[in-house]
C-alpha cells in the first residue's frame, strides 16, 4: 500500500464517519437513509452520463453488491435506532476487517506478508477493544438485539467489500462502477419509504433535506475513494485501514452526542494506530 493509497483510505475513513454521524443525528432513520440513498442515486446518475457503462464482467458483482448494500443499510438503520452511535458504529465497523481478510484469502487468493497480517490482527484488536469498551461503559446490560444488528452490519460490510473488490477490478472504470452501484442501491430505500408512507414521505424529508443530501455526497466520496484504493492494494489492508473511521466516530460521539471517550478508548486507538503502521510497513 503506497502512501497515496493510504492517504485516500484515511480520507475515506473521515468522510465515512461524518456521513454516518449525519444519518444518526436524524432521529427518523428511514427519512435519513431515504435522503442519503436517493441523493446518492441522483449524483450517480449524473456521473454515469459521462462514464458510460462498466465492462460486462462487472455487472454480476454490481447486482450482488447492490443487494448487499441495501441489506447493510437496513441493518445499520436498525442498529442506530436501538443503540448509541459511539457503541454501534465501532462494533459494526470493527467486525469487518478480519472477515475481509479471510474472505479475500479464500475467494480471491490474496495473501498478506507477515507484517501486513500482524497489522490487520493488531488493528482489529484495537477496533474490538473500542467496541467492547462501548458495551462496558454504557452502564447497562448488553442490548443483545442492538449488538446483533451491529455485528450483522459488520458482516454485510465484509461481504460487499470483497464483492466490490473483485467487481471494480473487472469493471476497468472505478468511477463508472461507483456511479452504477449508487444508482442500483440508492433507489431501494426511497422506493420502500414511498410504499410505506405514501404522500406523507415528502413532509418528513423536507426538514432534513440539507443534512441528508450532504450525507449522500459524503457517502459517495468515501466509497469512491475505497473502490479506487481496492484497485491498487490488497483488500484486507484497505479494509482495516478504512476502519480507522472508528476513531473519528468515537470523537464525534464524544463531542457532538455527549458520549464518554476516556482512557480505554485512547489505548484501543493507540493499538489500532500501531496496527496501521505495520500494515504500511515496506520491505
Phi, psi and omega in degrees: 000118181282162178302325180295316178295317179299318179296320179297318181291321178295321176297320176299323179297316179297312183292328179293314178299323181295315182288328175295321178295320177299318179295318181294327183292338176274112188298324177277099187293328177294320175298315182300311185281339171294315179294316182292314179294314180295318178297318179295322179296319179294315178298317179300320179297320178297318180292321182298334178298334183258334184267338184075197184270143172294167177301150183303326182296341183275343189293321174302320177294318180301315183293317178295316181297319179301317178296318179295321179295321178296316176299319178299316181295320178296318179292322179294318175302317181297313182294320179293327180284340183260331188227175178287149179301314183294347177258312184291319183297312178298321181294315181298314182284326184287340179288331194288315192301314181293323178295318177298319180302314181293313182295320180295324178290317184284316188268327185247357178072019179282136178234133179266149172285177187294327179290315179296317179299316178295323179295316178299316181296317182291317178298320179295323177297319177296319179296316178296322177300317176299317181295314182293325176297324178298322178293314184294320187284349182291340180075009181232168172296150178304135177272094189298320176300318179294316180296320179297317179296320181292317179294318177298324175299317178297321178295321177296321177300314180299318182295312183287335176297316180291317179299314181289329176300320177284320184294317183291332176287325178286335185289328184073004184205091183302323182292317177296320177299314179300315183300313181287330175296317179295323178295310185295315182278331188289335183276346188291307183294314175302321178296318178296317180296320179294318178296327184278321188250344177061225184293339179287350183295317184301320180297326179281336181280324190304314183294339185247012189300313183299312181295318181293319180289327172297318176301322179297314180296317179294322179298314179296317180298317182298312184283331175298318177296320179295316179300317178298316180297326181291343175276354186232003180205158176300153186294319187298310178298322177298315181297317181292316180295323179301328183283004168298349173302340180296324176297315178298318179298321178296319178294319177299316178300321182289315188273326185257329180253007175059039176261149184292146174254283170082167182299320180302321178291323177297319179296314179298322178295322178295320177299316180295321178297321177297319176298320177298319178300320177293322180297331182267005180297136180239130173085000000 
